[in-house]
Amino acid sequence: MNLRGQTPEDQAAARIVSGQAWAEFCDTLKAAGASLSFPGTPQTPFDQAEGYRYLTRLTRAGLEAFVEYADPARPVLHRVVHETVKMGSDNPDNYYQTARISGALEYRIRGQRNTIAYLSFGSMIGHYGQGGGMPPTGYIEGSQLHVEDDGSFEIIISATPHPGNWLPMTPESGTLVVRQTFLDRANEQPAELTIECIDMDATPQPLTPAMLEEGLRATSTLVAGASLLFAKWARDFKSHSNTLPLFDPERSTAAGGDPNIVYYHSHWALAPDQALVIEVTPPPCEHWNFQLNNYWMESLDYRNFQVHVNKHSAHYASDGSVRIVVAHADPGLPNWIRTLNHESGTMCFRWVRAERHPQPNTRVVTLDQLKREVLS
């Protein structure tokens, strides 16, 4: 191509005009369906239907992130994961936002703190559509922010140090991730945030064939890569089904997890007359929760049903301990987590900034046995 005097932009234009870029996008989406038949995946019509819906959700998220909001010179904070786009054991207590950034530029976030319990900002290498990990390059949380008396604040995001509220980047940084965590979603208000590029050299660009081709490629890579990655995780979790072992902290951080959170990921499976009982005494901590997911590591429908429990919503025993019951039918006990017609799936327990990290104890019992324990 170089000998013929063609630039990469010329090549991208030719691939767009010929339809090759679109055909490859569609081919990768088609190939992503293989993750639904990865070894260990459930093959029931119900689970497969949820799996294909999952792929459509990932596609929707990718197109928004990598086609609509892909220019780091005009970043937009948007919700890539929410009530109807889910991935990687998304937290029902979280209000996730993300924006495309560049370590070569500088940005300003303006915000109103409001009443949500936990707020954090992280810069990371790469982005969700590139595959591989997303190592952190900077982090600042709400307790570290200087907030004005009226609740307002500003954060500078840059690769060079800055006085005041500063979120570090490196030249390789490509993604901003904002996590806001509710204790009481019904009554707390998330922080109101805007982001702008303040670098004098940054100029928003009109759409080019190369930009569209890259957006389509990143979207299809996200759909294929994320679905396969979490199918592999779920398969591995089956080796310790119905228990909650500690998840490797380095692995979670490399995948974009919050470094202040300790995770316990696993698989669950219950017969119609069985219940999974989880017992633990929470230590002093900023937050904790437990959630139930489908096999594809999507949180279940937390908008309409109780599929998770947290520090605020849990019922505690007199000694400060908590008993969580996962069951298909109502056991008549507090902290009942519904399975919503799922026979199996994945699950996650989190400690957020906890003084200690006690191991949650788990056991599988019949519903009759559980009722006898309560009455005894």
C-alpha positions in Angstrom: 0.0 0.0 0.0 2.9 2.4 0.8 4.5 1.7 -2.5 1.2 2.6 -4.2 1.1 5.8 -2.2 -1.9 4.8 0.0 -2.1 5.9 3.6 -3.9 4.0 6.4 -6.7 6.5 6.0 -7.0 5.6 2.3 -7.2 1.9 3.2 -9.9 2.5 5.8 -11.9 4.6 3.3 -11.6 1.8 0.7 -12.8 -0.8 3.3 -15.8 1.3 4.3 -16.8 2.0 0.7 -16.4 -1.7 -0.3 -18.4 -2.9 2.7 -15.5 -5.0 3.9 -15.3 -3.2 7.3 -19.0 -3.8 7.9 -18.8 -7.5 6.7 -15.9 -8.1 9.2 -17.9 -6.4 12.0 -20.9 -8.7 11.2 -18.6 -11.8 10.9 -17.1 -11.1 14.4 -20.5 -10.7 15.9 -21.6 -14.0 14.4 -18.4 -15.7 15.8 -19.2 -14.2 19.2 -22.1 -16.7 19.4 -19.5 -19.4 20.0 -19.2 -18.2 23.6 -22.7 -19.5 24.3 -21.5 -23.1 23.5 -18.2 -22.8 25.3 -17.6 -25.9 27.5 -19.7 -25.9 30.6 -22.3 -23.4 29.4 -26.0 -24.3 30.1 -27.8 -25.3 27.0 -31.4 -24.9 28.1 -33.6 -22.7 25.9 -34.0 -20.2 28.8 -30.3 -19.8 29.4 -29.5 -19.6 25.7 -32.2 -17.0 25.2 -30.6 -14.9 27.9 -27.2 -15.5 26.3 -28.2 -14.1 23.0 -29.9 -11.2 24.7 -26.6 -10.6 26.5 -24.8 -10.4 23.1 -27.3 -7.8 21.9 -26.7 -5.8 25.0 -22.9 -5.9 24.6 -23.4 -4.8 21.0 -25.5 -1.8 22.1 -23.0 -0.8 24.7 -20.1 -1.1 22.3 -21.7 1.0 19.5 -22.5 3.7 22.0 -19.0 3.7 23.5 -16.9 3.3 20.4 -18.9 4.9 17.7 -21.0 7.6 19.3 -18.6 8.6 22.2 -15.2 7.6 20.9 -13.4 11.0 20.5 -11.1 11.7 23.5 -11.1 15.4 22.5 -14.8 15.7 23.3 -15.4 13.1 26.0 -18.9 12.2 27.2 -19.6 10.5 30.6 -22.1 7.8 29.8 -23.4 4.6 31.4 -21.9 1.7 29.5 -23.3 -0.8 32.2 -26.7 -0.2 33.7 -30.2 -1.8 34.2 -30.3 -3.3 30.7 -26.6 -3.7 29.8 -24.8 -6.0 32.1 -21.4 -7.7 32.2 -18.8 -9.1 34.5 -21.0 -9.4 37.6 -22.1 -5.8 37.4 -23.0 -4.5 40.9 -26.7 -3.7 41.4 -25.7 -1.0 43.9 -23.4 0.8 41.4 -24.1 3.6 39.1 -21.3 3.1 36.5 -20.1 5.8 34.1 -17.2 5.9 31.7 -15.6 8.2 29.1 -13.0 7.9 26.4 -9.9 9.9 27.3 -6.2 10.2 26.2 -3.1 10.4 28.3 -1.8 13.1 25.9 -4.6 15.5 26.8 -5.9 17.2 30.0 -9.5 17.2 31.3 -11.6 18.7 34.0 -14.5 17.1 35.8 -17.1 19.4 37.5 -19.4 17.8 39.9 -22.0 18.1 42.6 -21.4 15.5 45.3 -25.0 14.9 46.4 -25.9 12.0 48.7 -24.7 8.7 47.2 -22.6 6.7 49.7 -19.4 6.0 47.7 -17.8 7.7 44.8 -14.5 6.9 43.0 -12.7 7.9 39.8 -10.1 5.8 38.0 -8.0 6.2 34.9 -7.0 3.0 33.0 -4.9 1.9 30.1 -6.7 1.0 26.9 -10.5 0.5 26.7 -13.1 -2.2 26.9 -13.0 -2.8 23.1 -9.3 -3.7 22.8 -9.4 -7.0 24.7 -6.9 -7.9 27.3 -6.6 -6.2 30.7 -7.2 -2.6 31.7 -4.5 -1.8 34.3 -5.1 1.3 36.5 -3.1 4.4 36.0 -4.7 6.6 38.6 -7.3 6.6 41.3 -9.1 9.1 43.6 -12.2 8.5 45.7 -14.8 10.7 47.3 -13.2 10.8 50.8 -10.0 12.2 49.2 -11.8 15.0 47.4 -11.8 18.6 48.5 -15.5 19.5 48.2 -16.9 23.1 48.6 -19.5 23.9 51.2 -22.2 23.9 48.5 -21.2 20.3 47.6 -19.4 21.2 44.3 -16.0 20.0 43.3 -13.5 19.9 40.4 -11.0 17.2 39.4 -8.2 17.7 36.9 -7.2 14.6 35.0 -3.7 14.8 33.6 -0.4 13.0 33.2 1.4 15.8 35.0 0.8 16.6 38.7 -1.7 19.2 39.5 -2.6 20.9 42.8 -6.0 20.2 44.4 -8.1 17.3 43.3 -6.0 15.4 40.7 -6.6 12.1 39.0 -3.3 10.9 37.5 -2.9 9.4 34.1 0.0 8.1 32.1 0.6 8.6 28.3 -1.1 5.1 27.8 -4.3 6.0 29.6 -7.4 5.6 27.5 -10.5 5.2 29.8 -12.1 7.0 32.7 -14.3 4.9 34.9 -16.5 6.4 37.6 -18.1 4.2 40.2 -20.9 5.4 42.5 -22.3 3.0 45.0 -25.7 3.2 46.7 -26.5 2.1 50.2 -30.1 3.0 49.7 -30.8 3.4 46.0 -34.4 4.6 46.5 -33.4 7.6 48.6 -29.8 8.5 47.6 -28.9 10.8 44.7 -25.9 10.1 42.6 -23.3 12.8 42.0 -23.9 15.0 39.0 -20.8 15.0 36.8 -19.6 16.6 33.5 -16.3 16.3 31.8 -14.5 18.6 29.4 -11.2 18.5 27.6 -9.1 21.6 28.6 -6.1 20.9 26.5 -5.5 23.7 24.0 -4.3 21.3 21.4 -7.5 19.2 21.4 -9.8 19.7 18.5 -12.9 17.6 18.1 -12.8 15.7 14.8 -15.7 15.0 12.3 -16.3 11.3 11.6 -13.8 9.7 9.2 -13.9 6.3 7.6 -10.9 5.3 9.8 -12.8 6.3 13.0 -15.9 4.4 12.0 -13.8 1.3 11.1 -12.1 1.4 14.4 -15.4 1.8 16.2 -16.9 -1.2 14.5 -13.8 -3.2 15.2 -13.7 -2.2 18.9 -17.4 -3.0 19.3 -17.2 -6.5 17.8 -14.0 -7.2 19.8 -15.9 -6.2 23.0 -18.8 -8.5 22.2 -16.6 -11.5 21.3 -13.9 -10.9 23.9 -16.1 -10.1 26.9 -18.6 -12.9 26.3 -15.8 -15.4 26.0 -13.8 -14.1 28.9 -16.7 -14.4 31.3 -17.8 -17.7 29.9 -14.3 -18.9 30.9 -14.6 -17.4 34.3 -18.0 -19.0 34.9 -16.7 -22.4 33.8 -13.8 -22.1 36.3 -16.2 -21.0 39.0 -18.1 -24.4 38.6 -15.1 -26.1 40.2 -16.2 -24.5 43.6 -19.9 -24.3 43.0 -22.1 -23.1 46.0 -19.0 -21.8 47.8 -17.5 -18.3 47.9 -13.7 -18.4 47.7 -11.6 -15.3 47.5 -11.1 -14.1 43.9 -7.5 -13.2 43.0 -7.2 -9.4 43.7 -4.6 -8.9 41.0 -6.8 -10.6 38.5 -9.8 -8.4 39.4 -7.7 -5.1 39.3 -6.2 -6.1 35.9 -9.8 -6.6 34.6 -10.8 -3.1 35.7 -12.0 -3.8 39.2 -11.9 -1.3 42.0 -8.7 -1.8 44.1 -10.6 -1.0 47.3 -12.9 -3.9 46.8 -12.3 -7.6 47.7 -14.4 -10.0 45.6 -15.6 -13.5 46.1 -16.9 -14.9 42.8 -18.4 -18.3 42.3 -21.0 -20.5 40.6 -24.3 -21.7 42.2 -26.7 -24.5 41.3 -29.8 -25.6 43.3 -32.5 -28.2 42.9 -36.1 -27.1 43.3 -36.3 -28.0 47.0 -32.8 -26.7 47.9 -31.5 -23.5 49.4 -28.0 -22.0 49.5 -27.4 -20.4 53.0 -24.6 -17.8 53.3 -23.6 -16.8 56.8 -21.0 -14.1 57.8 -20.5 -11.4 60.4 -19.6 -8.2 58.5 -16.6 -6.2 59.9 -16.5 -2.4 60.0 -16.5 -1.4 56.3 -17.7 1.2 53.9 -20.0 -1.2 52.1 -20.7 -4.8 51.4 -23.1 -6.7 49.3 -24.1 -10.1 47.8 -25.7 -10.6 44.4 -27.0 -13.3 42.2 -26.2 -13.5 38.5 -27.2 -15.7 35.6 -24.5 -17.9 34.0 -23.3 -15.1 31.7 -22.4 -13.0 34.8 -25.2 -10.6 34.3 -26.8 -9.4 37.5 -30.4 -10.5 37.7 -33.3 -8.1 37.5 -32.7 -5.8 40.5 -35.1 -3.2 39.2 -38.1 -5.4 40.1 -36.9 -8.2 42.4 -34.7 -8.7 45.4 -31.7 -10.4 43.8 -29.1 -8.8 46.1 -28.6 -7.6 49.6 -26.2 -5.0 51.0 -25.0 -3.3 54.2 -28.1 -1.1 54.4 -30.8 -3.4 53.3 -29.7 -6.6 55.2 -31.5 -7.9 58.2 -28.9 -8.6 61.0 -29.1 -11.0 63.9 -28.7 -9.7 67.4 -25.0 -10.7 67.3 -24.3 -8.7 64.2 -24.2 -11.7 61.8 -26.1 -12.0 58.6 -27.8 -15.0 57.0 -28.6 -14.8 53.3 -30.8 -17.4 51.7 -30.8 -18.1 48.0 -33.8 -20.2 47.1 -36.3 -20.8 44.3 -39.3 -20.4 46.7 -39.8 -18.0 49.5 -38.4 -19.6 52.7 -40.2 -17.1 54.9 -36.9 -15.7 56.2 -35.2 -12.3 55.8 -32.5 -11.7 53.2 -34.2 -14.0 50.7 -32.5 -13.8 47.3 -34.7 -14.8 44.4 -33.5 -17.1 41.6 -36.1 -15.9 39.0 -36.5 -19.2 37.2 -32.7 -19.9 37.0 -31.5 -23.3 38.0 -27.9 -22.1 38.2 -25.7 -19.2 37.6 -22.9 -17.1 39.1 -22.7 -15.0 42.2 -20.5 -12.4 43.9 -19.8 -11.1 47.4 -18.0 -7.9 48.0 -16.2 -6.1 50.9 -15.6 -2.4 50.2 -12.8 -0.8 52.3 -13.3 -3.4 55.0 -11.1 -3.6 58.1 -11.0 -7.4 57.7 -12.2 -9.8 55.0 -14.0 -12.7 56.7 -14.7 -15.7 54.5 -18.5 -16.1 53.9 -19.6 -19.5 55.0 -21.9 -21.4 52.6 -24.0 -24.6 52.8 -26.7 -26.2 50.8 -29.8 -27.5 52.6 -33.3 -28.5 51.8 -36.1 -26.0 52.4 -37.6 -28.4 54.9 -34.2 -28.7 56.8 -34.0 -24.9 56.8 -37.4 -24.5 58.3 -36.6 -27.1 61.0 -33.4 -25.1 61.9 -35.4 -21.9 62.3 -38.0 -23.6 64.5 -35.5 -25.4 66.7 
